[in-house]
Amino acid sequence: MVDSIATVGRNGVHDFILLRATAIVLTLYTVLIAVFFIVTPEVTFNSWHGFFENMGVKIATLLAIISLVVHAWIGVWQVLTDYVKPAFLRGSLQFVFSVTLLAYLSAGFIIVWSV
């Protein structure tokens, strides 16, 4: 059996569980945002700002951001592994996507805690 160095000790079952868990978190977060829009008669800057000042919403948003990054990383890794065969190109694309996802994660934390 050949071990893939790009998996960092993960296996297919681990990825499967992570994808399902992150999908559940993202679905629940989508429901949270949808409920806000349904119960708020007029969405203004002040109501939106007040909604995101709540500590529970901040934590839910951070969980959603982390889930999105994990979900995207596994998806990108699987697509690149399946469809990009040259190792250098695949590694370069994985690096670019990793840096981009890290930037998104950092920006998300900064935005959530600056509200």
N, C-alpha and C positions, 0 to 999 in steps of 0.2 A: 504494500500500500504506500502511496506517495502522499506525504504531508505537504500541504500548501502553506508556505510561509506567510502569505497574506492574511490568513484566517486568524492569526494570533491566538491559537489554541481553541478557537471556537469550532463547533460542528454544526451540521444542518439542523439538528433538533434545537440547539441553543438559538440559532437565528430564527427558526420558526416560532419559538416561544416569544422571543423579543419582538418580532414583527406583530404578532397577535396582541401582545400586551400594549405596545405603543399605539396600535390601531384603536384599541379600546380607550386608552387615555385621550387620544385625539378626537374620538367620537364623543366622549363625555364632555370634552372642552367645547366642541362644536354645539352640543346641546345647551351648555351653559350660556354661550354667547347668543344662541337663538332665543332662549328664554328671556334674556335681557332685552332683546329687541321686541319680543312679543309683549312683555309686561310694561315696557316703558312707552308711554303714549307719544312722547316727543323726545327724540334723541338729540340732545344738545351737547356741546363741549362739556358743560358742567356736569350733566348726568353721566356722560362717558368717563370723565375724569373721576367723579365720585365712585363709580363702579370699580375702576381700577385702583382706587385708594384702599379698598378693602383688602386685608391681608390674605383672606381666603382666595380671592381672585388673583392676587399676585402669585401665590403659591401654585394655583391651578395653571396660570399662564407659564410659569417657569417649568412645571412638569410637562406642559404641552410643547414647549420649545425643546426641551431635552428629548422628549419622545419623537418629535419631528426630526431632529438631528440624527438620532439613532436609527429611525425608520429609513431616512434618506441614505444614511451611510451603508446600511445593509443592502438596500435596493441598488445603489450605485455599484457597490462591490460585486453583487451578483450579476448585474448587467455587464460590467466591464470584464469580469471573469469569463462569462459566457461568450461575449461577442468581440472582444479585443484580444487578439492572440499575441501580437508582438509584446514581449515582456516590458521593454523600455517604455513603449507608448502607454501600456496599461498602468505601469507604475507611475508615470508622469501624470496621467489623468487622475489616478487615485490621490496623488499628492495635491493636485489642484482642487479636487473636490473636498479633500480633507481640510485644507486651509480655508476654503470657502465656507464649509459648514462650521468650522471653528469661529470664523468671523461672524457668522449669523448667530451662533450661540452667545458669543461675547456681546454683540450688539443687543440681543434680546435681554440679557441680564442687565445691561446698562440702561436700556429703555424702561424696563419694568421697575427698577429700583429708583429711577429718577423722577417717576410720576409723583 
